[in-house]
């Protein structure tokens, strides 16, 4: 367990807009599609994606000029596992 990774991922998911963005990152939707779904600007989505990417929760995928982010659900499972082990030490 890495405390820094726990804090980074938990912090990234501590924002309601980022959770909504994360849930839409299926690798098919573009940044513009996600922005329209969440009703914020593309630049706001890019900011939230950067936070999610730094936390390892999302990977970027480019198709030409189009960015189609994809979530990494295994990181959320790792986070849940690590947090559940906090009380056992």
C-alpha positions as CSV (number, residue, x, y, z in Angstrom):
1,X,0.0,0.0,0.0
2,X,1.3,3.4,-1.0
3,X,-0.2,6.2,1.1
4,X,0.6,8.8,-1.6
5,X,-1.4,6.8,-4.2
6,X,-4.4,6.5,-1.8
7,X,-4.4,10.2,-1.1
8,X,-4.0,11.0,-4.8
9,X,-6.9,8.8,-5.9
10,X,-9.1,9.7,-3.1
11,X,-8.5,13.4,-3.7
12,X,-9.3,12.9,-7.4
13,X,-12.6,11.2,-6.6
14,X,-13.4,13.8,-4.0
15,X,-15.1,16.1,-6.5
16,X,-18.6,15.4,-7.8
17,X,-17.8,16.7,-11.3
18,X,-14.7,14.5,-11.5
19,X,-16.7,11.4,-10.4
20,X,-19.2,12.2,-13.2
21,X,-16.3,12.7,-15.7
22,X,-14.7,9.4,-14.5
23,X,-17.9,7.5,-15.0
24,X,-18.1,8.7,-18.7
25,X,-14.6,7.8,-19.6
26,X,-15.4,4.6,-21.5
27,X,-12.8,5.1,-24.3
28,X,-15.5,5.9,-26.8
29,X,-16.6,9.5,-25.8
30,X,-14.5,12.5,-26.7
31,X,-13.7,15.3,-24.4
32,X,-16.4,17.4,-26.1
33,X,-18.9,14.6,-25.7
34,X,-18.1,14.4,-22.0
35,X,-18.3,18.2,-21.6
36,X,-21.7,18.2,-23.1
37,X,-22.9,15.4,-20.9
38,X,-21.6,17.1,-17.7
39,X,-22.7,20.5,-18.9
40,X,-19.3,22.2,-18.5
41,X,-16.6,23.5,-20.9
42,X,-14.1,21.3,-22.6
43,X,-11.3,23.2,-20.8
44,X,-12.9,22.3,-17.5
45,X,-13.1,18.6,-18.6
46,X,-9.4,18.7,-19.6
47,X,-8.5,20.0,-16.1
48,X,-10.5,17.2,-14.4
49,X,-9.0,14.6,-16.7
50,X,-5.5,15.8,-15.9
51,X,-6.2,15.3,-12.2
52,X,-7.7,11.8,-12.9
53,X,-4.8,10.9,-15.1
54,X,-2.2,12.0,-12.5
55,X,-4.0,9.7,-10.0
56,X,-3.8,6.8,-12.4
57,X,-7.6,6.5,-12.7
58,X,-7.8,7.4,-16.4
59,X,-5.6,6.9,-19.4
60,X,-5.7,9.1,-22.4
61,X,-6.2,7.7,-25.9
62,X,-5.8,9.9,-28.9
63,X,-7.4,9.4,-32.3
64,X,-6.0,12.1,-34.5
65,X,-6.9,15.3,-32.7
66,X,-9.6,13.7,-30.7
67,X,-8.9,12.7,-27.1
68,X,-11.0,9.7,-25.8
69,X,-10.1,9.0,-22.2
70,X,-10.6,5.6,-20.7
71,X,-11.1,4.8,-17.0
72,X,-8.9,2.2,-15.2
73,X,-11.4,0.5,-12.8
74,X,-8.6,-1.7,-11.5
75,X,-7.2,1.4,-9.8
76,X,-10.5,2.0,-7.9
77,X,-10.4,-1.7,-6.8
78,X,-6.8,-1.2,-5.6
79,X,-7.8,1.9,-3.7
80,X,-10.8,0.2,-2.1
81,X,-8.5,-2.7,-1.1
82,X,-5.8,-0.5,0.3
83,X,-8.3,1.6,2.3
84,X,-9.9,-1.5,3.7
85,X,-6.6,-2.6,5.0
86,X,-5.8,0.6,6.8
87,X,-7.6,-0.5,10.0
88,X,-5.9,-3.8,10.0
89,X,-2.4,-2.6,10.7
